[in-house]
Amino acid sequence: MLPPMEGFKPFGIPMRQLESVTMLYEEFEAIRLADYEDLNQTDAAKKMNISRPTFTRLYDKARKKISKAFVEGKAIVIKGGTFETEDFWYKCDDCKETISALKPISHCRKCDSDNLTLIDNKQSDE
């Protein structure tokens, strides 16, 4: 699932003054499935089409990144990783909207801009 945001930051501190930790898309998905959807690790791993030990590693990494950001007052940026999806993910470079579509699109649904960046489903920004 495409995250509805690019990340989080501590309240009241401008982003330019913050260090950040990077959470990969698959780490976000592990947190979403286990903590938000309340799936056990076996079922969450099946949904992600990965082994249960791989899910556990992703989930542990995500939790450590969240706790580091929380305790040390860092921002969390969600991007990158290695993942597969059946739909297309875009970021509008004008209005910053994130878009999920079943087929390729050429214009932003929010502002009609054609200034879109495809969020490639085979990235690696670790």
N, C-alpha and C positions, 0 to 999 in steps of 0.2 A: 504494500500500500504506500502511495506517495505521501510523505509527511506533509501536513497542512502548513508547515512553516519551515524556515531555513535553520532555525535553532532558537536558543534562549540566551538571555543575558541577565545578570543581576540588576535588580531594580535601582534606578537612580544613578547609574554609572554609564557615561557615554562609551559606546563600543570601541572607539579609538583609544580608550584608556585601559582596555581589558586584554588580557591574554585569553586564548581560547583552547578548547580541546575539540578535536574532530571526531564526531560519531558517524560511522559508516551507515548507509541506508539499511544494510542487513542487520546491524546492531539495533537500530531504531525499531525494525520490524520484530526482532526478538523481544524487546521490551514491550512493544505493543501487544504481541500475542500472549506473552506470559503474564504481564501485569495488568494490562487494560482489558484484554479479552478473557483473562483468567484461565488460559489453557495450561494443561500440564506440559512438561517439556517434550514428552513423546508426541503428543498431538500437535504441538507447535512446530516441532521438527518436520512432521509429515506435511503440514501446511506450507512450510518453506521448502519442501523437497530436499531436505538435508538429513544427515544422521543425527541421532539424539546427542552423541558426544560433541558433534560440531555445533549444534544448537547451544549446548551448555557453555562451550567456549565463547560463542558470540554473546550470549546473555551475560556471562561474567564480565567480559570486556566492557559491555555497555554499562553495567552497573558500576564498575570501577570508574569509568569516565564521568558518569553522572555524579558520583560521590566526590570525585576530585574537583569538579567544577563547583559543586555546592560548598564544600569545605574551604576551598582556596579562593572562592569568589571569581571564578572564570566563566567565560561564555561557552556555550556549546554550539558548534556549527555542525549541521547535518549535511554530509555530502560524500560522494565517492563510494568506493567499495566494488565488489564484484557480485552482480545479481542479474537475474533474468526476470522479465515481466512480459506479459502478453500485450500490454498497451504501450502507448507512447507518452513520455513525460517531457514537458517543455517548461521553460522559464521565460516569461516576457521580460526583455531587457528594459522596457519603458515603464510599465506599471508594476513590475516585480511579481505579478501573479504566477503561481505554479498551476500547471494545467495537465490533466490526465485525459488522454483521448484514445479511442479504440482504433483510430486510423490516423495517418499523418495529417497535420493541419498546417496552414500557412499564415493564419492571423490569430491574434489573441482574442479570446471570447469576451474579455472585459473591456479592453480599450481599442480593439481592432488593429493594433499595430502588427506589422509583419516582422518586427525585430524580435524573433524567437530563437532561443537556444535549446537544442535537444539535449535533455539530460540522458546521456548514453547509458544503456543498461549493461555495458561491459567496461565500466570505468575502474580505475584503481588509484585511489588517492590516499593510501595508508600513511 
